[in-house]
Amino acid sequence: MELKEIAEELVAGCRENRAKENLGRLYAEDAVSVEAVDNKGMGRAARGLDAIRGKHDWWENATEVSRASVSDPMLHGDDRFAVIFEVAGKMKESGESFEMREVAVYHVDDGRIVREEFFS
């Protein structure tokens, strides 16, 4: 897949609630996901597709999302793109409400996402 196709499919998957399904299709097995901060002592970096799936599982189990938006992808050269995420909801365990906005930068190599970095 070309960069634009990967970026558009990632955004479509997020908007259509199939981001987790897209992991095996869009990400390299050894991809790395880096958060802006260490959430709940899990560390900032998740290494490998299984660890990234685990992050998705944690998010689904820990949060109740009431509003979410995903920008169109912004391409950078032939190997990177960025997306802006805005999410509101609450943490299931504590009931604490949250609103967040973050920029995600995705690095692509050989037709797969190899690194994602979140900036908040």
N, C-alpha and C positions, 0 to 999 in steps of 0.2 A: 504494500500500500504506500501511496505517496503521503507526504506530510499533511497536505490539505485534507485528504480522505481520513487520515487517522484523527486529526483535530476535529473534523466535523462529526465523526462517529463517536468520539469521546463525549462531545457536547450533547449529541442526540441521546446517547445512553444515559447521561446524567439527567437530562430533562425528562426522559421516559422511564426513569426508575429501573434501569438495567445496567448501571455502572459496573456492578459486580460481575454480571455476565460477560461484560466486555474485557475483563482483566486478561483472560486467557487468549483472547483474540488480538488485543492491542499491545500488551506488555511483554517484554522479554522475561524469561524465567528468572534471570538474575537482576531484575530491575530494583531500583532503590527509591524509596519514598521518604522525604525529609520534611518534617513539620517545623514550624517556626519556633515552637517551644515544646518542652517535654510535658505531655499531658498525662496526668495520673501515674507518673513514674514509669511509663512504658518506654521511655527513651525517645529521642527525636527521629531516629532513622529506623525504617523497616527495610530489611534486605531480603530480596527474593520474593517471588510471586506468592508463596504461601503466607509470608509475613504481611504482605500488602492485603491479601484476602482477610487475614486476621484483623487488620485495622478496620476494614469495611464491616466485618462481623461485630466488632466492638461498637462502632458508631451506630449500627442498626439496633443493637441491644441496649445501648446506653441513652439514646436520645429519642425524643418525639418531635419531629419537625413539623412546624405549622406553616412555614412559608420558606420557599427556596427559589432562587433564580440563578441561571448560568448564562454568562455572556456568550456572544459569538466568539470563536477563537481568533486570536491575533497572531499571525504568523511572523516568524523572525528567521530570515534566511531559509535554508533548506533543512534545518535540523532542530528547530525549536518553535514552540508556540506557547501562548499564555491564555488563561481563562480567568475571569473574575467570578467568584462564587459569593452569594449573599444568602445567609440562612438564619432563620429565627425558629426558636422552639424551646424545649425545656429538657433538663436532664431527668430521666425517669426515676432514678434513685432518690434524688434530693428534691425534685420538683422545681429546682432553680431555673428561671428563664434565662435565655441567652439570645443575643444577636451577634452575628459575626459577618465579617466581610474579609475575604482573602483573595490574593492573587496566586494562581498556581502556574508555574513554569514547567513545561514538559520538554524533555530532551529526547530526540528520536534518532536511532541509528539502525540501519539495515531494516527499515520498515516496522520497527517496534519501539515502544516507549521504554527507555532504559533508565530514566530518572525523572522524578517529579519533585518539585520543591514548592512548599506553601509559605507565603508571606502574609502576615496579618498585621 
